[in-house]
Amino acid sequence: MASQLRPGVDLDDKTVKDLIEDCLSIFPDCTQLGHIEIQLFMSNMMESLRLWAERTEESAAASGSVEKVLESRPNALYKIKFALFMIFNNLNWYKTNASEDEDTARCLKDIKRIIEGLDMVGRAIIQ
């Protein structure tokens, strides 16, 4: 069960796994909103995040967790956690405010941009 983020949460208290679960728990609701193109977009973003999570977990398996892999690189760990937190916040906003306005379009672009950035950061850091 996802731990459900709250505004003002201390990311030090969350694991990468917790943050991923939080994001993946809200994505299914978001895939049901908007017209079919947006639903497909959200499904693709959910799959991208799920695949990133699998690759990251596999890469970190020998050490036990992403946190252990990045013990000596706290800034890198924070970047990953913050990206996941921002995805979660954008998903929550979209779930609550989905429409066909500019704010929604910006939110969707932000989700895509953050997931793509997370993928690049993950590849560079977790090898």
N, CA and C atoms as an extended XYZ file, in Angstrom:
381
Properties=species:S:1:pos:R:3:atomname:S:1:resname:S:1:resid:I:1 pbc="F F F"
N         0.835       -1.173        0.000 N   MET     1
C         0.000        0.000        0.000 CA  MET     1
C         0.887        1.246        0.000 C   MET     1
N         0.526        2.215       -0.778 N   ALA     2
C         1.306        3.433       -0.886 CA  ALA     2
C         1.239        4.230        0.412 C   ALA     2
N         2.301        4.952        0.681 N   SER     3
C         2.381        5.697        1.929 CA  SER     3
C         1.672        7.042        1.875 C   SER     3
N         1.259        7.478        0.728 N   GLN     4
C         0.516        8.721        0.504 CA  GLN     4
C         1.251        9.949        1.027 C   GLN     4
N         1.862       10.649        0.108 N   LEU     5
C         2.588       11.872        0.418 CA  LEU     5
C         1.644       12.979        0.845 C   LEU     5
N         2.144       13.854        1.651 N   ARG     6
C         1.408       15.032        2.084 CA  ARG     6
C         2.274       16.256        1.793 C   ARG     6
N         1.665       17.407        1.550 N   PRO     7
C         2.466       18.618        1.354 CA  PRO     7
C         3.375       18.852        2.556 C   PRO     7
N         4.576       19.308        2.296 N   GLY     8
C         5.525       19.575        3.367 CA  GLY     8
C         6.217       18.335        3.893 C   GLY     8
N         6.063       17.211        3.224 N   VAL     9
C         6.671       15.969        3.674 CA  VAL     9
C         8.196       16.089        3.620 C   VAL     9
N         8.861       15.469        4.566 N   ASP    10
C        10.315       15.426        4.595 CA  ASP    10
C        10.752       14.241        3.743 C   ASP    10
N        11.426       14.530        2.645 N   LEU    11
C        11.829       13.454        1.739 CA  LEU    11
C        12.853       12.524        2.365 C   LEU    11
N        13.534       12.970        3.417 N   ASP    12
C        14.474       12.087        4.108 CA  ASP    12
C        13.752       10.927        4.781 C   ASP    12
N        12.486       11.127        5.092 N   ASP    13
C        11.697       10.085        5.750 CA  ASP    13
C        11.112        9.077        4.766 C   ASP    13
N        11.295        9.316        3.479 N   LYS    14
C        10.730        8.448        2.443 CA  LYS    14
C        11.834        7.704        1.715 C   LYS    14
N        11.566        6.461        1.358 N   THR    15
C        12.494        5.732        0.497 CA  THR    15
C        12.081        5.960       -0.953 C   THR    15
N        12.993        5.687       -1.851 N   VAL    16
C        12.669        5.785       -3.277 CA  VAL    16
C        11.521        4.833       -3.592 C   VAL    16
N        11.562        3.658       -3.004 N   LYS    17
C        10.492        2.681       -3.231 CA  LYS    17
C         9.140        3.232       -2.777 C   LYS    17
N         9.097        3.874       -1.610 N   ASP    18
C         7.849        4.490       -1.127 CA  ASP    18
C         7.328        5.518       -2.120 C   ASP    18
N         8.226        6.359       -2.597 N   LEU    19
C         7.834        7.425       -3.515 CA  LEU    19
C         7.322        6.861       -4.839 C   LEU    19
N         7.967        5.819       -5.321 N   ILE    20
C         7.505        5.166       -6.553 CA  ILE    20
C         6.113        4.587       -6.337 C   ILE    20
N         5.918        3.910       -5.215 N   GLU    21
C         4.598        3.334       -4.919 CA  GLU    21
C         3.530        4.414       -4.837 C   GLU    21
N         3.877        5.557       -4.241 N   ASP    22
C         2.926        6.668       -4.171 CA  ASP    22
C         2.512        7.105       -5.574 C   ASP    22
N         3.486        7.274       -6.443 N   CYS    23
C         3.192        7.700       -7.820 CA  CYS    23
C         2.364        6.652       -8.556 C   CYS    23
N         2.799        5.413       -8.478 N   LEU    24
C         2.097        4.358       -9.218 CA  LEU    24
C         0.701        4.099       -8.668 C   LEU    24
N         0.458        4.463       -7.419 N   SER    25
C        -0.880        4.255       -6.851 CA  SER    25
C        -1.895        5.263       -7.391 C   SER    25
N        -1.444        6.422       -7.790 N   ILE    26
C        -2.368        7.451       -8.275 CA  ILE    26
C        -2.485        7.460       -9.802 C   ILE    26
N        -1.497        6.923      -10.487 N   PHE    27
C        -1.519        6.919      -11.950 CA  PHE    27
C        -2.771        6.277      -12.539 C   PHE    27
N        -3.241        5.123      -12.043 N   PRO    28
C        -4.423        4.503      -12.669 CA  PRO    28
C        -5.634        5.428      -12.726 C   PRO    28
N        -5.859        6.216      -11.683 N   ASP    29
C        -6.970        7.177      -11.712 CA  ASP    29
C        -6.767        8.199      -12.824 C   ASP    29
N        -5.532        8.615      -13.008 N   CYS    30
C        -5.229        9.634      -14.015 CA  CYS    30
C        -5.371        9.098      -15.436 C   CYS    30
N        -5.228        7.797      -15.608 N   THR    31
C        -5.364        7.231      -16.958 CA  THR    31
C        -6.819        7.175      -17.406 C   THR    31
N        -7.737        7.469      -16.506 N   GLN    32
C        -9.164        7.436      -16.839 CA  GLN    32
C        -9.727        8.818      -17.161 C   GLN    32
N        -8.902        9.850      -17.029 N   LEU    33
C        -9.371       11.224      -17.207 CA  LEU    33
C        -9.018       11.751      -18.593 C   LEU    33
N        -9.798       12.697      -19.065 N   GLY    34
C        -9.503       13.346      -20.336 CA  GLY    34
C        -9.900       12.503      -21.530 C   GLY    34
N        -9.585       13.027      -22.702 N   HIS    35
C        -9.926       12.298      -23.926 CA  HIS    35
C        -8.925       11.168      -24.163 C   HIS    35
N        -9.176       10.360      -25.143 N   ILE    36
C        -8.421        9.115      -25.353 CA  ILE    36
C        -6.923        9.358      -25.524 C   ILE    36
N        -6.542       10.446      -26.199 N   GLU    37
C        -5.114       10.720      -26.380 CA  GLU    37
C        -4.430       10.976      -25.039 C   GLU    37
N        -5.112       11.689      -24.161 N   ILE    38
C        -4.539       11.958      -22.838 CA  ILE    38
C        -4.507       10.677      -22.015 C   ILE    38
N        -5.532        9.852      -22.127 N   GLN    39
C        -5.532        8.578      -21.409 CA  GLN    39
C        -4.357        7.713      -21.860 C   GLN    39
N        -4.112        7.667      -23.162 N   LEU    40
C        -2.974        6.900      -23.684 CA  LEU    40
C        -1.652        7.503      -23.214 C   LEU    40
N        -1.569        8.811      -23.245 N   PHE    41
C        -0.375        9.503      -22.769 CA  PHE    41
C        -0.095        9.130      -21.311 C   PHE    41
N        -1.119        9.204      -20.473 N   MET    42
C        -0.937        8.885      -19.056 CA  MET    42
C        -0.583        7.410      -18.857 C   MET    42
N        -1.179        6.539      -19.647 N   SER    43
C        -0.821        5.113      -19.573 CA  SER    43
C         0.643        4.912      -19.942 C   SER    43
N         1.098        5.612      -20.974 N   ASN    44
C         2.503        5.511      -21.381 CA  ASN    44
C         3.437        6.058      -20.308 C   ASN    44
N         3.049        7.156      -19.683 N   MET    45
C         3.877        7.730      -18.617 CA  MET    45
C         3.935        6.783      -17.418 C   MET    45
N         2.808        6.156      -17.096 N   MET    46
C         2.774        5.201      -15.998 CA  MET    46
C         3.704        4.025      -16.308 C   MET    46
N         3.654        3.543      -17.530 N   GLU    47
C         4.513        2.425      -17.924 CA  GLU    47
C         5.982        2.838      -17.900 C   GLU    47
N         6.284        4.042      -18.349 N   SER    48
C         7.669        4.526      -18.312 CA  SER    48
C         8.197        4.561      -16.884 C   SER    48
N         7.388        5.059      -15.970 N   LEU    49
C         7.810        5.118      -14.570 CA  LEU    49
C         7.943        3.717      -13.984 C   LEU    49
N         7.016        2.845      -14.316 N   ARG    50
C         7.079        1.468      -13.813 CA  ARG    50
C         8.354        0.778      -14.306 C   ARG    50
N         8.680        0.949      -15.588 N   LEU    51
C         9.896        0.342      -16.136 CA  LEU    51
C        11.147        0.942      -15.501 C   LEU    51
N        11.134        2.254      -15.282 N   TRP    52
C        12.268        2.892      -14.619 CA  TRP    52
C        12.442        2.296      -13.222 C   TRP    52
N        11.346        2.127      -12.528 N   ALA    53
C        11.400        1.567      -11.176 CA  ALA    53
C        11.975        0.151      -11.195 C   ALA    53
N        11.555       -0.647      -12.162 N   GLU    54
C        12.082       -2.016      -12.269 CA  GLU    54
C        13.580       -2.007      -12.540 C   GLU    54
N        14.014       -1.196      -13.506 N   ARG    55
C        15.447       -1.123      -13.836 CA  ARG    55
C        16.256       -0.633      -12.642 C   ARG    55
N        15.737        0.356      -11.966 N   THR    56
C        16.439        0.920      -10.819 CA  THR    56
C        16.539       -0.103       -9.696 C   THR    56
N        15.453       -0.799       -9.449 N   GLU    57
C        15.455       -1.826       -8.402 CA  GLU    57
C        16.436       -2.943       -8.742 C   GLU    57
N        16.449       -3.369       -9.998 N   GLU    58
C        17.385       -4.414      -10.419 CA  GLU    58
C        18.826       -3.948      -10.260 C   GLU    58
N        19.105       -2.702      -10.647 N   SER    59
C        20.464       -2.164      -10.543 CA  SER    59
C        20.921       -2.061       -9.094 C   SER    59
N        20.006       -1.745       -8.220 N   ALA    60
C        20.350       -1.546       -6.810 CA  ALA    60
C        20.257       -2.823       -5.985 C   ALA    60
N        19.788       -3.898       -6.578 N   ALA    61
C        19.524       -5.131       -5.824 CA  ALA    61
C        20.747       -5.640       -5.069 C   ALA    61
N        21.918       -5.577       -5.671 N   ALA    62
C        23.120       -6.090       -5.011 CA  ALA    62
C        23.430       -5.321       -3.726 C   ALA    62
N        23.102       -4.046       -3.711 N   SER    63
C        23.368       -3.223       -2.523 CA  SER    63
C        22.209       -3.225       -1.542 C   SER    63
N        21.051       -3.633       -2.000 N   GLY    64
C        19.888       -3.696       -1.130 CA  GLY    64
C        18.848       -2.631       -1.398 C   GLY    64
N        19.282       -1.423       -1.768 N   SER    65
C        18.332       -0.345       -2.053 CA  SER    65
C        19.043        0.783       -2.788 C   SER    65
N        18.247        1.630       -3.396 N   VAL    66
C        18.804        2.808       -4.061 CA  VAL    66
C        19.518        3.677       -3.029 C   VAL    66
N        18.945        3.778       -1.842 N   GLU    67
C        19.553        4.588       -0.789 CA  GLU    67
C        20.964        4.099       -0.457 C   GLU    67
N        21.146        2.793       -0.397 N   LYS    68
C        22.471        2.243       -0.099 CA  LYS    68
C        23.445        2.524       -1.239 C   LYS    68
N        22.973        2.376       -2.482 N   VAL    69
C        23.827        2.644       -3.643 CA  VAL    69
C        24.311        4.090       -3.614 C   VAL    69
N        23.450        4.986       -3.201 N   LEU    70
C        23.758        6.417       -3.261 CA  LEU    70
C        24.144        7.024       -1.913 C   LEU    70
N        24.544        6.185       -0.961 N   GLU    71
C        24.937        6.694        0.364 CA  GLU    71
C        25.976        7.802        0.268 C   GLU    71
N        26.929        7.626       -0.614 N   SER    72
C        28.008        8.609       -0.738 CA  SER    72
C        27.640        9.773       -1.662 C   SER    72
N        26.433        9.740       -2.212 N   ARG    73
C        25.993       10.793       -3.134 CA  ARG    73
C        24.606       11.301       -2.731 C   ARG    73
N        24.511       11.950       -1.576 N   PRO    74
C        23.197       12.386       -1.086 CA  PRO    74
C        22.482       13.352       -2.030 C   PRO    74
N        23.216       14.168       -2.765 N   ASN    75
C        22.563       15.088       -3.705 CA  ASN    75
C        21.870       14.330       -4.832 C   ASN    75
N        22.497       13.270       -5.306 N   ALA    76
C        21.893       12.460       -6.367 CA  ALA    76
C        20.629       11.774       -5.855 C   ALA    76
N        20.700       11.258       -4.641 N   LEU    77
C        19.525       10.615       -4.047 CA  LEU    77
C        18.400       11.630       -3.884 C   LEU    77
N        18.731       12.817       -3.431 N   TYR    78
C        17.713       13.856       -3.262 CA  TYR    78
C        17.075       14.215       -4.604 C   TYR    78
N        17.872       14.298       -5.665 N   LYS    79
C        17.322       14.612       -6.993 CA  LYS    79
C        16.289       13.576       -7.420 C   LYS    79
N        16.592       12.313       -7.183 N   ILE    80
C        15.652       11.248       -7.542 CA  ILE    80
C        14.385       11.363       -6.702 C   ILE    80
N        14.548       11.527       -5.400 N   LYS    81
C        13.378       11.637       -4.524 CA  LYS    81
C        12.538       12.863       -4.874 C   LYS    81
N        13.198       13.978       -5.142 N   PHE    82
C        12.465       15.196       -5.463 CA  PHE    82
C        11.709       15.040       -6.780 C   PHE    82
N        12.324       14.402       -7.763 N   ALA    83
C        11.638       14.167       -9.041 CA  ALA    83
C        10.388       13.319       -8.825 C   ALA    83
N        10.499       12.270       -8.039 N   LEU    84
C         9.336       11.422       -7.756 CA  LEU    84
C         8.264       12.198       -7.003 C   LEU    84
N         8.680       13.034       -6.069 N   PHE    85
C         7.736       13.868       -5.327 CA  PHE    85
C         7.009       14.830       -6.270 C   PHE    85
N         7.734       15.405       -7.220 N   MET    86
C         7.119       16.327       -8.178 CA  MET    86
C         6.156       15.593       -9.116 C   MET    86
N         6.497       14.385       -9.510 N   ILE    87
C         5.573       13.589      -10.324 CA  ILE    87
C         4.286       13.367       -9.540 C   ILE    87
N         4.424       12.967       -8.281 N   PHE    88
C         3.256       12.720       -7.441 CA  PHE    88
C         2.392       13.976       -7.311 C   PHE    88
N         3.030       15.109       -7.056 N   ASN    89
C         2.277       16.361       -6.922 CA  ASN    89
C         1.542       16.715       -8.210 C   ASN    89
N         2.202       16.554       -9.344 N   ASN    90
C         1.557       16.841      -10.625 CA  ASN    90
C         0.409       15.879      -10.896 C   ASN    90
N         0.589       14.622      -10.550 N   LEU    91
C        -0.494       13.653      -10.738 CA  LEU    91
C        -1.696       14.019       -9.876 C   LEU    91
N        -1.433       14.403       -8.643 N   ASN    92
C        -2.532       14.823       -7.764 CA  ASN    92
C        -3.247       16.046       -8.320 C   ASN    92
N        -2.477       17.003       -8.817 N   TRP    93
C        -3.092       18.193       -9.395 CA  TRP    93
C        -3.959       17.796      -10.590 C   TRP    93
N        -3.408       16.947      -11.453 N   TYR    94
C        -4.147       16.531      -12.642 CA  TYR    94
C        -5.425       15.786      -12.252 C   TYR    94
N        -5.319       14.903      -11.288 N   LYS    95
C        -6.484       14.128      -10.845 CA  LYS    95
C        -7.594       15.049      -10.345 C   LYS    95
N        -7.222       16.119       -9.693 N   THR    96
C        -8.190       17.047       -9.117 CA  THR    96
C        -8.694       18.088      -10.110 C   THR    96
N        -7.851       18.502      -11.041 N   ASN    97
C        -8.155       19.657      -11.886 CA  ASN    97
C        -8.180       19.372      -13.383 C   ASN    97
N        -8.197       18.129      -13.785 N   ALA    98
C        -8.100       17.801      -15.211 CA  ALA    98
C        -9.176       18.510      -16.021 C   ALA    98
N        -8.725       19.172      -17.050 N   SER    99
C        -9.622       19.816      -18.010 CA  SER    99
C        -8.836       19.944      -19.312 C   SER    99
N        -9.291       20.771      -20.193 N   GLU   100
C        -8.565       20.940      -21.452 CA  GLU   100
C        -7.972       22.340      -21.548 C   GLU   100
N        -7.508       22.883      -20.427 N   ASP   101
C        -6.948       24.225      -20.439 CA  ASP   101
C        -5.417       24.191      -20.469 C   ASP   101
N        -4.827       25.375      -20.477 N   GLU   102
C        -3.373       25.487      -20.548 CA  GLU   102
C        -2.688       24.905      -19.316 C   GLU   102
N        -3.294       25.060      -18.156 N   ASP   103
C        -2.694       24.525      -16.934 CA  ASP   103
C        -2.591       23.005      -16.992 C   ASP   103
N        -3.620       22.367      -17.527 N   THR   104
C        -3.583       20.912      -17.660 CA  THR   104
C        -2.513       20.500      -18.660 C   THR   104
N        -2.447       21.193      -19.781 N   ALA   105
C        -1.421       20.881      -20.783 CA  ALA   105
C        -0.025       21.041      -20.183 C   ALA   105
N         0.181       22.085      -19.406 N   ARG   106
C         1.473       22.312      -18.757 CA  ARG   106
C         1.769       21.201      -17.753 C   ARG   106
N         0.767       20.797      -17.011 N   CYS   107
C         0.936       19.724      -16.028 CA  CYS   107
C         1.365       18.429      -16.716 C   CYS   107
N         0.703       18.094      -17.820 N   LEU   108
C         1.046       16.877      -18.554 CA  LEU   108
C         2.470       16.953      -19.104 C   LEU   108
N         2.846       18.113      -19.626 N   LYS   109
C         4.218       18.293      -20.126 CA  LYS   109
C         5.220       18.156      -18.990 C   LYS   109
N         4.875       18.696      -17.827 N   ASP   110
C         5.774       18.588      -16.673 CA  ASP   110
C         5.955       17.138      -16.248 C   ASP   110
N         4.873       16.380      -16.220 N   ILE   111
C         4.971       14.962      -15.853 CA  ILE   111
C         5.914       14.250      -16.812 C   ILE   111
N         5.733       14.486      -18.094 N   LYS   112
C         6.589       13.839      -19.101 CA  LYS   112
C         8.041       14.271      -18.927 C   LYS   112
N         8.264       15.558      -18.779 N   ARG   113
C         9.620       16.098      -18.637 CA  ARG   113
C        10.307       15.534      -17.393 C   ARG   113
N         9.586       15.457      -16.297 N   ILE   114
C        10.178       14.952      -15.052 CA  ILE   114
C        10.501       13.468      -15.178 C   ILE   114
N         9.609       12.686      -15.768 N   ILE   115
C         9.881       11.254      -15.938 CA  ILE   115
C        11.071       11.048      -16.862 C   ILE   115
N        11.138       11.808      -17.950 N   GLU   116
C        12.286       11.690      -18.851 CA  GLU   116
C        13.575       12.081      -18.135 C   GLU   116
N        13.524       13.144      -17.339 N   GLY   117
C        14.697       13.564      -16.577 CA  GLY   117
C        15.096       12.538      -15.537 C   GLY   117
N        14.119       11.952      -14.899 N   LEU   118
C        14.375       10.908      -13.909 CA  LEU   118
C        15.065        9.728      -14.565 C   LEU   118
N        14.634        9.383      -15.751 N   ASP   119
C        15.245        8.281      -16.485 CA  ASP   119
C        16.712        8.584      -16.778 C   ASP   119
N        16.998        9.799      -17.214 N   MET   120
C        18.389       10.168      -17.507 CA  MET   120
C        19.235       10.186      -16.240 C   MET   120
N        18.713       10.746      -15.167 N   VAL   121
C        19.445       10.794      -13.900 CA  VAL   121
C        19.683        9.376      -13.391 C   VAL   121
N        18.656        8.550      -13.464 N   GLY   122
C        18.786        7.171      -13.006 CA  GLY   122
C        19.847        6.400      -13.763 C   GLY   122
N        19.881        6.576      -15.071 N   ARG   123
C        20.893        5.881      -15.878 CA  ARG   123
C        22.295        6.353      -15.535 C   ARG   123
N        22.450        7.646      -15.336 N   ALA   124
C        23.770        8.203      -15.049 CA  ALA   124
C        24.266        7.825      -13.656 C   ALA   124
N        23.366        7.728      -12.712 N   ILE   125
C        23.757        7.528      -11.320 CA  ILE   125
C        23.815        6.059      -10.925 C   ILE   125
N        22.806        5.318      -11.291 N   ILE   126
C        22.692        3.930      -10.832 CA  ILE   126
C        23.159        3.003      -11.941 C   ILE   126
N        24.420        2.659      -11.891 N   GLN   127
C        25.006        1.814      -12.935 CA  GLN   127
C        25.428        0.488      -12.377 C   GLN   127
